[in-house]
Amino acid sequence: MSNAMSYASDGAMSRVQTRTLFSQTMWYVAATAGTFTLGAYLGRNMSYSLIWVWFLAALACLFGMRATVRQAPTLTVPLLLGFGLLMGIATAPTLVYYASTDPAALWRAGGATALFIMGFGTVGYTTRKDLSFIARACFIGLLGLIVAGIVLIFIHIPGADILYSVIGLAIFAGLTAFDFQRLRRGNNATDNPALMAASIFLDALNVFLFFLRIFGRN
């Protein structure tokens, strides 16, 4: 009887911890989206030639988060917010371009991204099947997609742009589902709310940019 009560108590605590992890992570995602919006506003007049400077600075924040999560955890959240701000500045010229030439593409991409993340996030959060193998395959696919993107900068292939975006969406469907499954399972040291928020924010940002390429391809 006492063992059963202990088991029930542990299960209840696990559910509480899961809800806490989920709520903290989603708050961090929202805060990062807020600093991203601020960065996009601040960088609205920035030259395209400076995009890579801000992008590399954002990556430095991301790697800094992984270094501080154990040694200096109080710095992790400020780095997350800085990451969102810098990504907003880096993305600002692209957003300004679409806002001036095809604003409808921005709204369509935003709506499609919300439905995409909600749908595949729900699948990942509720499924009982381990999605780790899908995440590994998607990561390898992402590396291949990055290489293909570099090649497409120098070589024009008819129809490659839309195919690139569709493949990217397929890859991030798997990564989004996996990240939300981690929210439910959250049982190891790497499942820090700030780190997971950065991962989910990157999922959403990449999905948004892929949809933007599709809806604004004309």
PyMOL commands that set and color helices and strands:
alter all, ss='L'
color gray80, all
select helices_A, chain A and resi 2-42+48-71+73-101+103-126+132-154+160-185+193-215
alter helices_A, ss='H'
color red, helices_A
deselect
rebuild
show_as cartoon
